[in-house]
């Protein structure tokens, strides 16, 4: 019996879990994948939006601006990388400058500070690599960039040390409400049943399916695929701001942005689909990414692409976030349609939903809530003094496993042993960046597999890339099998 069950361990679900863990509540997070941050939260633009794009008065506007405000303190408390590099919105035609002014006015109504429009020669002083065709730029100084993996993992770890339980590889199939006491029953694909006083639906592209089981007021979520190209660190300083184009009906268009780890990110496309698992890239989509990215930054070096990926955004038919208790399903709280600016909004959504649920349950705050969390030490950025201290604690911090990103055995062990620790190659990669460099895990995968096998007492044949069904080994050699 739980006070609250959160369905979905993406950034929204983990932000809610962290904020709810401030209260005297028994909380469980159920996730269908093998780790946190395996859906939309792992494949996005890694942008903290300023908040100028959303319609004034919308939930997107409200939670985006508040989430942006919370980000500095949250990143400091939970020790994940965040940088306010500022963003630029480009206008390529003088006839569209009124649209840019309208965007700035919308941002001011939303409460976004510091917005200004720059024209003429001042444009190139902001970003020398911008196209000569740019006629005007909306400057948004509060925009930022973040690591979505480390942000989500930090929220989950802090929730866990404050008492939240996580269950992975657990797909929710059926929700039902007891007529006698109003409690909710959760039936999983494996046949397990859980009971809770409240359900929080943070299931991403599947949130409509859960909501529609319990409410007569139906939701409709369309998965919108966005494809990206990630460029090598050699291209990471080509621009310093996040570069947007004037937004259209399908979103904010193709962006060009530095990442907090020194790479350059280009994308996404926007394609509505019916398949909620279609995270494959396409030749046409990736060609579109680079072609449209070069409208903003003509010198984009496509030959420095080290990987490409795609993610799905949960686009709800109403065009806004759906957040709050369902009118005809007491104790069932939706966090649905969390597309862009969902990453930016997550801290504010967590704050808001935790208030709603704690009030519903009549719960009080803890006296011993742990506010801060320390991340995994990063050898690649450590000073000589810091490295000396790490080596004195554990010599494994001197054994480099991933050459591209200078990730050591000590960091990988740390990632596995932490609360909500890594259990797969991708889990290690998201926490340490082992495998995210130029060779894309070509060198370090066997060594990471050996560490996972040793630390988790796993059969080598059970080590996976990203959970069940992605096992990396199929069998033993003739010598080892004794044949």
C-alpha positions as CSV (number, residue, x, y, z in Angstrom):
1,X,0.0,0.0,0.0
2,X,1.4,3.3,-1.1
3,X,0.3,6.9,-0.6
4,X,1.3,7.8,-4.2
5,X,2.4,5.9,-7.2
6,X,4.1,7.8,-10.0
7,X,3.9,6.2,-13.4
8,X,6.9,7.2,-15.5
9,X,10.6,7.9,-14.5
10,X,11.3,10.6,-17.0
11,X,12.3,14.1,-15.9
12,X,8.7,15.0,-15.0
13,X,8.1,11.9,-13.0
14,X,11.5,12.2,-11.2
15,X,10.9,15.9,-10.5
16,X,7.5,15.1,-8.9
17,X,9.1,12.2,-6.9
18,X,11.8,14.5,-5.6
19,X,9.3,17.2,-4.5
20,X,6.9,14.7,-3.0
21,X,9.7,13.2,-1.0
22,X,9.7,16.4,1.1
23,X,6.5,15.0,2.7
24,X,5.6,12.2,5.1
25,X,4.5,9.9,2.3
26,X,5.2,6.4,1.0
27,X,6.0,6.8,-2.7
28,X,6.6,4.4,-5.5
29,X,7.8,5.1,-9.1
30,X,7.0,2.6,-11.7
31,X,8.9,2.7,-15.0
32,X,8.5,0.3,-18.0
33,X,12.1,0.7,-19.1
34,X,15.2,-0.5,-17.2
35,X,16.3,2.9,-15.9
36,X,15.3,6.5,-15.4
37,X,15.5,8.9,-18.4
38,X,14.8,6.3,-21.1
39,X,12.0,8.1,-23.1
40,X,11.5,11.7,-24.2
41,X,13.9,12.8,-21.4
42,X,16.9,11.2,-23.0
43,X,16.4,12.4,-26.5
44,X,15.7,16.1,-26.7
45,X,17.4,19.5,-27.3
46,X,18.8,19.8,-23.8
47,X,17.5,23.4,-23.7
48,X,16.2,25.4,-20.8
49,X,13.9,27.8,-22.7
50,X,13.5,31.4,-21.6
51,X,9.7,31.2,-21.9
52,X,9.0,33.6,-24.7
53,X,7.4,31.1,-27.1
54,X,4.4,29.8,-25.1
55,X,1.0,31.5,-25.3
56,X,0.4,33.9,-22.4
57,X,-1.8,32.4,-19.8
58,X,-1.0,28.8,-20.8
59,X,0.4,26.2,-18.5
60,X,3.4,25.9,-20.8
61,X,4.1,29.6,-20.2
62,X,3.5,29.4,-16.5
63,X,5.7,26.4,-15.8
64,X,8.4,27.3,-18.3
65,X,9.1,30.6,-16.7
66,X,9.0,29.2,-13.2
67,X,11.1,26.2,-14.1
68,X,13.7,28.5,-15.6
69,X,13.8,30.6,-12.4
70,X,14.3,27.4,-10.3
71,X,17.2,26.0,-12.4
72,X,20.2,27.8,-10.9
73,X,19.4,26.7,-7.3
74,X,18.3,23.2,-8.4
75,X,21.5,22.6,-10.4
76,X,23.6,23.8,-7.4
77,X,21.7,21.7,-4.9
78,X,21.8,18.5,-7.0
79,X,25.1,19.0,-8.7
80,X,24.3,18.7,-12.4
81,X,25.6,20.9,-15.2
82,X,23.6,23.9,-16.2
83,X,24.8,27.0,-18.1
84,X,22.9,30.2,-19.0
85,X,24.4,30.7,-22.4
86,X,21.4,32.8,-23.7
87,X,19.4,32.1,-26.8
88,X,18.8,33.9,-30.1
89,X,15.8,33.7,-32.3
90,X,16.6,34.5,-36.0
91,X,14.5,36.3,-38.5
92,X,15.6,36.0,-42.2
93,X,13.1,38.4,-43.8
94,X,12.5,42.0,-42.9
95,X,8.8,41.4,-43.5
96,X,8.8,39.0,-40.5
97,X,10.3,41.4,-38.0
98,X,6.8,42.2,-36.7
99,X,6.5,38.5,-35.9
100,X,9.8,38.7,-34.0
101,X,8.5,41.7,-32.1
102,X,5.3,39.8,-31.3
103,X,7.4,37.0,-29.9
104,X,9.2,39.4,-27.7
105,X,6.0,41.0,-26.5
106,X,4.6,37.5,-25.7
107,X,7.7,36.8,-23.7
108,X,7.4,40.0,-21.7
109,X,3.7,39.1,-20.9
110,X,5.0,35.7,-19.7
111,X,7.4,37.5,-17.4
112,X,10.6,36.7,-19.3
113,X,13.3,39.4,-18.4
114,X,15.9,41.0,-20.5
115,X,14.4,40.5,-24.0
116,X,15.7,42.7,-26.8
117,X,15.8,42.8,-30.6
118,X,19.1,43.4,-32.4
119,X,19.5,44.4,-36.1
120,X,22.2,45.4,-38.5
121,X,25.9,45.0,-37.8
122,X,25.3,44.1,-34.1
123,X,24.0,40.7,-35.2
124,X,27.5,39.4,-36.1
125,X,28.9,40.8,-32.9
126,X,26.6,38.4,-31.1
127,X,27.5,35.4,-33.2
128,X,30.1,35.8,-36.0
129,X,29.1,32.4,-37.6
130,X,25.5,33.4,-38.3
131,X,24.2,33.7,-41.8
132,X,24.5,37.0,-43.6
133,X,20.8,36.6,-44.4
134,X,19.8,37.1,-40.8
135,X,17.9,40.5,-40.6
136,X,17.0,40.6,-36.9
137,X,17.6,38.6,-33.7
138,X,15.6,38.3,-30.6
139,X,18.1,38.0,-27.7
140,X,16.9,36.0,-24.7
141,X,19.6,36.2,-22.0
142,X,17.9,33.8,-19.5
143,X,17.9,30.8,-21.9
144,X,20.2,28.0,-21.0
145,X,21.6,24.5,-21.7
146,X,21.6,21.5,-19.4
147,X,22.4,17.8,-19.4
148,X,19.0,16.1,-19.4
149,X,20.4,12.7,-18.4
150,X,22.3,14.1,-15.3
151,X,19.4,16.3,-14.4
152,X,16.9,13.5,-14.4
153,X,19.3,11.1,-12.6
154,X,20.0,13.7,-10.0
155,X,16.3,14.2,-9.3
156,X,15.8,10.4,-9.0
157,X,18.8,9.9,-6.7
158,X,17.7,12.7,-4.4
159,X,14.2,11.3,-4.3
160,X,15.6,7.8,-3.5
161,X,17.7,9.0,-0.6
162,X,14.6,10.7,0.7
163,X,12.7,7.5,0.7
164,X,11.1,7.1,-2.7
165,X,11.1,3.5,-4.1
166,X,11.7,2.8,-7.8
167,X,10.7,-0.3,-9.8
168,X,12.0,-0.7,-13.3
169,X,11.0,-3.1,-16.2
170,X,7.4,-2.6,-14.9
171,X,4.8,-1.8,-17.5
172,X,1.4,-0.6,-16.1
173,X,-1.5,-2.2,-18.0
174,X,-4.7,-1.6,-16.0
175,X,-5.8,1.0,-13.5
176,X,-8.9,0.7,-11.4
177,X,-10.4,2.4,-8.4
178,X,-11.9,0.6,-5.4
179,X,-15.5,1.7,-4.8
180,X,-15.2,1.0,-1.1
181,X,-12.2,3.2,-0.1
182,X,-11.4,5.1,-3.2
183,X,-7.9,3.6,-3.4
184,X,-6.3,2.8,-6.8
185,X,-5.2,-0.6,-8.0
186,X,-2.3,-0.8,-10.5
187,X,-2.0,-4.0,-12.5
188,X,1.3,-4.5,-14.4
189,X,2.1,-6.6,-17.4
190,X,3.9,-9.1,-15.2
191,X,0.7,-9.6,-13.2
192,X,1.9,-7.7,-10.1
193,X,-0.7,-5.5,-8.3
194,X,0.0,-2.3,-6.3
195,X,-2.4,-0.2,-4.4
196,X,-2.2,3.6,-3.7
197,X,-4.3,6.5,-2.5
198,X,-3.2,8.6,-5.4
199,X,-1.9,8.0,-8.9
200,X,0.3,10.4,-10.8
201,X,0.3,9.9,-14.5
202,X,3.7,11.0,-16.0
203,X,3.8,8.3,-18.7
204,X,5.0,10.5,-21.6
205,X,3.6,9.4,-25.0
206,X,1.5,6.8,-23.2
207,X,-0.2,9.2,-20.7
208,X,-3.3,9.4,-22.8
209,X,-3.8,5.7,-22.7
210,X,-3.7,5.6,-18.9
211,X,-5.9,8.7,-18.5
212,X,-8.5,7.3,-20.9
213,X,-8.9,4.2,-18.7
214,X,-10.2,6.2,-15.8
215,X,-11.8,9.4,-17.2
216,X,-14.6,10.1,-19.6
217,X,-12.8,13.3,-20.6
218,X,-10.5,11.8,-23.2
219,X,-6.9,12.9,-24.1
220,X,-5.2,12.3,-27.4
221,X,-1.4,12.3,-27.6
222,X,0.4,12.2,-30.9
223,X,4.1,11.2,-30.8
224,X,6.1,13.8,-32.7
225,X,9.5,12.6,-33.8
226,X,12.5,14.9,-33.7
227,X,15.8,13.8,-35.3
228,X,19.1,15.3,-34.2
229,X,22.8,15.2,-35.2
230,X,25.5,15.6,-32.5
231,X,28.8,17.0,-33.7
232,X,32.3,16.5,-32.3
233,X,33.8,18.8,-29.7
234,X,35.9,20.3,-32.5
235,X,32.7,22.1,-33.5
236,X,31.5,22.9,-30.0
237,X,32.7,26.5,-30.1
238,X,31.2,27.4,-33.5
239,X,28.4,29.3,-31.6
240,X,28.0,30.2,-28.0
241,X,24.3,30.9,-27.8
242,X,21.4,28.5,-28.6
243,X,20.3,29.5,-32.1
244,X,16.6,29.2,-33.0
245,X,14.7,30.2,-36.1
246,X,11.3,31.9,-35.9
247,X,8.9,29.1,-34.7
248,X,6.2,27.6,-36.9
249,X,3.1,25.4,-36.4
250,X,5.2,22.3,-35.6
251,X,7.4,23.9,-33.0
252,X,10.6,25.9,-32.7
253,X,12.3,24.6,-35.8
254,X,15.9,23.5,-36.2
255,X,18.2,24.8,-33.6
256,X,22.0,24.9,-33.4
257,X,23.3,24.8,-29.8
258,X,26.4,24.1,-27.8
259,X,26.0,21.4,-25.2
260,X,27.2,21.6,-21.6
261,X,29.8,18.9,-22.4
262,X,31.3,20.9,-25.3
263,X,29.7,19.3,-28.3
264,X,27.4,21.0,-30.9
265,X,23.8,19.8,-31.3
266,X,21.6,20.4,-34.4
267,X,17.9,19.5,-34.7
268,X,15.1,18.6,-34.3
269,X,12.8,17.8,-37.2
270,X,9.1,17.5,-36.4
271,X,7.1,14.6,-37.8
272,X,3.8,13.4,-36.4
273,X,3.5,9.6,-36.2
274,X,1.2,6.9,-34.9
275,X,3.9,4.6,-33.6
276,X,4.9,5.5,-30.0
277,X,8.1,3.5,-30.2
278,X,9.4,4.9,-33.5
279,X,12.7,6.4,-32.3
280,X,14.6,5.5,-35.4
281,X,16.4,8.1,-37.5
282,X,15.8,8.5,-41.2
283,X,18.0,9.5,-44.1
284,X,15.6,12.2,-45.1
285,X,15.2,13.6,-41.6
286,X,19.0,13.8,-41.0
287,X,19.5,15.5,-44.3
288,X,16.8,18.0,-43.4
289,X,18.5,18.7,-40.0
290,X,21.8,19.7,-41.6
291,X,20.2,21.6,-44.5
292,X,18.0,23.8,-42.3
293,X,20.7,24.1,-39.6
294,X,22.9,25.7,-42.3
295,X,20.3,28.4,-42.9
296,X,21.3,29.7,-39.5
297,X,25.0,28.7,-39.4
298,X,26.2,28.1,-43.0
299,X,29.6,26.7,-41.8
300,X,28.1,23.8,-39.9
301,X,30.6,20.9,-40.4
302,X,28.4,17.9,-41.1
303,X,31.6,15.8,-41.5
304,X,32.1,16.2,-37.7
305,X,28.9,14.4,-36.8
306,X,29.7,11.6,-34.3
307,X,26.2,10.3,-33.8
308,X,22.5,10.9,-34.6
309,X,19.4,10.1,-32.6
310,X,15.6,10.7,-32.5
311,X,13.2,11.3,-29.7
312,X,9.4,11.5,-29.4
313,X,7.5,14.4,-28.0
314,X,4.1,13.9,-26.4
315,X,1.9,16.3,-28.4
316,X,-1.6,16.6,-26.9
317,X,-4.4,17.6,-29.1
318,X,-5.3,20.6,-26.9
319,X,-1.9,22.1,-27.5
320,X,-1.0,22.7,-23.8
321,X,0.2,20.7,-20.8
322,X,-2.5,18.7,-19.0
323,X,-1.7,18.9,-15.3
324,X,-4.0,18.3,-12.3
325,X,-6.5,16.0,-10.8
326,X,-9.0,14.5,-13.2
327,X,-12.5,15.8,-12.5
328,X,-14.2,12.4,-12.6
329,X,-11.3,10.3,-11.2
330,X,-10.5,11.6,-7.6
331,X,-6.9,10.9,-6.7
332,X,-5.7,10.5,-10.3
333,X,-3.4,13.3,-11.3
334,X,-2.3,13.9,-14.9
335,X,1.0,15.3,-16.1
336,X,0.3,14.7,-19.8
337,X,1.2,16.4,-23.1
338,X,4.6,17.3,-21.6
339,X,6.3,18.3,-24.8
340,X,8.6,21.3,-25.3
341,X,9.2,23.2,-23.0
342,X,8.8,20.1,-20.8
343,X,12.5,19.8,-19.7
344,X,12.5,23.5,-18.7
345,X,9.2,23.2,-16.9
346,X,9.9,20.0,-15.0
347,X,11.1,21.6,-11.7
348,X,8.0,23.8,-11.6
349,X,5.7,20.9,-12.5
350,X,7.2,18.9,-9.7
351,X,6.7,21.7,-7.2
352,X,3.1,22.2,-8.3
353,X,2.0,18.6,-8.4
354,X,3.6,17.9,-5.1
355,X,1.5,20.7,-3.5
356,X,-1.7,19.3,-5.1
357,X,-1.0,15.7,-4.0
358,X,0.2,16.5,-0.5
359,X,-2.9,18.7,0.1
360,X,-5.1,15.9,-1.2
361,X,-3.5,13.4,1.2
362,X,-3.3,15.8,4.1
363,X,0.4,15.1,4.6
364,X,3.0,17.2,6.4
365,X,6.6,18.1,5.5
366,X,9.5,16.1,6.8
367,X,12.0,17.5,9.3
368,X,14.8,15.6,7.8
369,X,14.5,16.2,4.0
370,X,17.9,16.0,2.3
371,X,18.1,18.9,0.0
372,X,21.4,18.3,-1.7
373,X,23.1,15.6,-3.7
374,X,26.7,15.2,-4.8
375,X,27.3,13.9,-8.3
376,X,29.9,11.5,-9.6
377,X,33.4,13.0,-9.6
378,X,34.6,13.9,-13.1
379,X,38.2,13.0,-13.7
380,X,38.3,14.8,-17.1
381,X,37.6,18.2,-15.5
382,X,39.3,17.6,-12.1
383,X,42.1,19.8,-11.0
384,X,45.5,18.2,-10.0
385,X,44.5,18.6,-6.3
386,X,41.1,17.1,-6.9
387,X,42.6,14.2,-8.8
388,X,45.1,13.5,-6.1
389,X,42.4,13.3,-3.5
390,X,40.3,11.0,-5.7
391,X,43.2,8.6,-6.2
392,X,43.9,8.6,-2.5
393,X,40.3,7.5,-1.9
394,X,40.3,4.9,-4.7
395,X,43.1,4.1,-7.2
396,X,40.4,3.1,-9.7
397,X,40.0,6.8,-10.5
398,X,43.4,6.5,-12.3
399,X,42.4,3.6,-14.6
400,X,41.0,5.2,-17.8
401,X,38.3,3.1,-19.4
402,X,36.8,5.5,-22.0
403,X,39.6,7.3,-23.8
404,X,37.5,9.7,-25.8
405,X,35.8,11.2,-22.7
406,X,38.5,10.3,-20.1
407,X,36.2,8.3,-18.0
408,X,37.8,6.0,-15.3
409,X,36.9,2.8,-13.6
410,X,36.3,4.7,-10.4
411,X,33.6,6.8,-12.0
412,X,31.9,3.7,-13.5
413,X,31.9,1.9,-10.2
414,X,30.5,5.0,-8.5
415,X,27.7,5.1,-11.2
416,X,26.7,1.5,-10.5
417,X,26.8,1.7,-6.7
418,X,24.8,4.9,-6.4
419,X,21.1,5.1,-5.4
420,X,19.1,4.2,-8.6
421,X,22.4,3.0,-10.1
422,X,23.3,2.0,-13.6
423,X,22.5,-1.6,-14.7
424,X,23.4,-1.4,-18.4
425,X,25.9,0.1,-20.8
426,X,23.5,3.0,-21.6
427,X,22.9,3.5,-17.9
428,X,26.7,3.9,-17.4
429,X,26.9,6.1,-20.4
430,X,24.2,8.5,-19.2
431,X,25.9,8.8,-15.8
432,X,29.5,9.1,-16.8
433,X,29.7,9.7,-20.6
434,X,31.6,6.5,-21.1
435,X,30.8,5.7,-24.8
436,X,29.7,9.2,-25.8
437,X,32.9,10.3,-27.5
438,X,34.2,10.1,-31.0
439,X,34.4,6.3,-31.2
440,X,30.9,5.9,-29.7
441,X,31.8,3.1,-27.3
442,X,33.8,1.1,-29.9
443,X,36.8,0.9,-27.5
444,X,35.4,0.9,-24.0
445,X,32.2,-1.3,-24.3
446,X,33.9,-4.6,-23.4
447,X,35.7,-3.0,-20.4
448,X,32.4,-1.4,-19.2
449,X,30.7,-4.8,-19.6
450,X,33.4,-6.4,-17.4
451,X,32.8,-3.8,-14.7
452,X,29.0,-4.3,-14.8
453,X,29.4,-8.0,-14.6
454,X,31.7,-7.8,-11.6
455,X,29.9,-5.1,-9.7
456,X,26.4,-6.6,-10.1
457,X,27.5,-10.3,-10.0
458,X,25.9,-10.8,-13.4
459,X,26.3,-13.6,-15.9
460,X,28.2,-12.1,-18.9
461,X,25.3,-13.2,-21.1
462,X,22.9,-11.0,-19.1
463,X,24.7,-7.7,-19.6
464,X,22.6,-5.5,-21.8
465,X,22.9,-2.2,-23.8
466,X,19.6,-0.9,-22.5
467,X,17.7,-3.6,-20.7
468,X,16.0,-6.8,-21.6
469,X,16.1,-7.7,-25.2
470,X,19.4,-5.8,-25.8
471,X,21.8,-8.5,-24.5
472,X,25.3,-8.0,-26.0
473,X,26.6,-11.6,-26.0
474,X,24.8,-14.6,-27.4
475,X,26.9,-17.4,-26.0
476,X,30.4,-18.7,-25.1
477,X,33.3,-19.8,-27.3
478,X,34.0,-23.5,-28.0
479,X,36.9,-23.5,-25.5
480,X,34.9,-21.9,-22.7
481,X,31.9,-24.2,-23.2
482,X,34.1,-27.3,-23.1
483,X,33.2,-28.5,-26.6
